Amino acid sequence: MSSKSVKRVKWEVTIFQIILIGVLFLPVARRLTGSGAMIDTLSLVRRYAGLGHKAESFFYVMAAIGSPVMTIICIWRVSRRNNFSAAAWLGALTSFDHACFYSAAKTALFSSIALTGVHILIVLLAVIGMLIGVHGYLLIGPVPSHKKKQ
């Protein structure tokens, strides 16, 4: 395990988290009525909240943006072994959050929107970010034990 490879994995996790926040602005759905305009994730969240799911929408936005931000903070500020485990756990939470939201939005808005498939890319990116965190965790290796000499 070299310090350079651990630092490289930290940068990979950071870049994936920034990309994960950026893809929220890509069009994930199109309207079935009217002009057929494309809708990004945040507009989809507003439509979903308009159906009476304000708490769920708020939680999704906070988790979709907060988890990658917390991952970046943890990867650079927490101790060596724990930073990658936090990245893996937060990556799992993020992928689960995205998958649940897009499934619920697709079901609730079935008559007015059609998902374009970008939501699958978003979930896949979250899973890849989690796997990079797992890779970093395994790269660190086991924590040395301090046994008492007898």
ABEGO torsion letter per residue (X at the ends): XBAAAAAAAAAAAAAAAAAAAAAAABBABBBABEAGBBBBAAAAAAAAAAAGBAAAAAAAAAAAAAAAAAAAAAAAABBAAAAAAAAAAAAAAAAAAAAAAAAAAAAAAAAABBBAGAAAAAAAAAAAAAAAAAAAAAAAEBBBBBBBBX
